[in-house]
Amino acid sequence: METREPLVDVFDEEGSITVIAELPGVKEEEIRLEAKEDIVKLETTGERKYAKEILLPAKVDAASKEMSFKNGVLEVKFKKI
């Protein structure tokens, strides 16, 4: 099965960075997200496979991750360091 690259938008706000990714056909429990300094690795398991390394405009606190997933759209917010 081919791995696709999801459409991703990154929003650099005052104290945080928000990443929005379109993951149609994916269930929330299939999403794997790993943040390290200014890189977020996103991949999915399951029937539809997506993978992308996202370079962020600033370093973030990985522990501050707030995630929501609705209608195939993943929204993740991190606090900047």
C-alpha positions as CSV (number, residue, x, y, z in Angstrom):
1,M,0.0,0.0,0.0
2,E,1.3,3.4,-0.9
3,T,2.1,6.0,1.7
4,R,0.8,9.5,1.0
5,E,1.9,12.9,2.2
6,P,-1.0,14.7,3.9
7,L,-1.9,18.3,3.2
8,V,-0.5,20.3,6.2
9,D,-0.8,23.9,7.3
10,V,1.3,25.4,10.1
11,F,0.1,28.5,11.9
12,D,2.7,30.4,14.0
13,E,0.8,32.3,16.7
14,E,2.1,34.4,19.5
15,G,2.8,31.8,22.1
16,S,2.0,28.6,20.2
17,I,2.2,26.8,16.9
18,T,-0.8,25.0,15.4
19,V,-0.4,22.2,12.9
20,I,-3.5,21.2,10.8
21,A,-3.3,18.0,8.7
22,E,-5.9,16.5,6.4
23,L,-6.1,12.8,7.0
24,P,-9.2,11.5,5.2
25,G,-10.2,7.9,5.9
26,V,-8.1,7.6,9.0
27,K,-9.3,6.8,12.6
28,E,-8.0,8.8,15.5
29,E,-6.3,5.7,17.1
30,E,-4.3,5.2,13.9
31,I,-2.5,8.5,14.3
32,R,1.1,8.6,15.5
33,L,2.6,11.9,16.3
34,E,6.1,12.7,17.7
35,A,7.4,16.2,18.3
36,K,11.1,17.0,19.0
37,E,12.3,20.6,19.2
38,D,11.2,22.1,15.8
39,I,10.2,18.9,14.0
40,V,6.9,17.0,14.1
41,K,6.7,13.5,12.7
42,L,3.3,12.5,11.6
43,E,2.3,9.0,10.4
44,T,-0.7,6.8,10.4
45,T,-1.2,3.1,10.6
46,G,-4.2,1.2,9.2
47,E,-5.6,1.0,5.7
48,R,-4.8,4.6,4.6
49,K,-1.1,5.4,5.2
50,Y,0.1,9.0,5.5
51,A,3.6,10.2,6.6
52,K,5.2,13.6,6.8
53,E,8.0,15.3,8.7
54,I,6.9,18.9,9.4
55,L,9.5,21.6,10.1
56,L,8.1,24.1,12.6
57,P,9.1,27.8,12.6
58,A,10.2,27.6,16.3
59,K,11.0,25.0,18.9
60,V,8.0,23.6,20.8
61,D,7.3,21.9,24.1
62,A,6.3,18.3,23.1
63,A,4.6,17.8,26.5
64,S,2.2,20.7,25.8
65,K,0.5,18.9,22.9
66,E,-3.2,19.5,22.5
67,M,-4.7,17.3,19.9
68,S,-8.2,17.1,18.3
69,F,-9.4,15.0,15.4
70,K,-12.7,15.6,13.6
71,N,-14.0,14.7,10.2
72,G,-10.5,13.6,8.9
73,V,-8.8,16.9,10.1
74,L,-6.2,16.7,12.8
75,E,-5.4,19.8,14.7
76,V,-2.4,19.9,17.1
77,K,-1.3,22.8,19.2
78,F,2.0,23.2,20.9
79,K,3.4,25.9,23.2
80,K,6.6,27.5,22.0
81,I,9.7,27.2,24.1
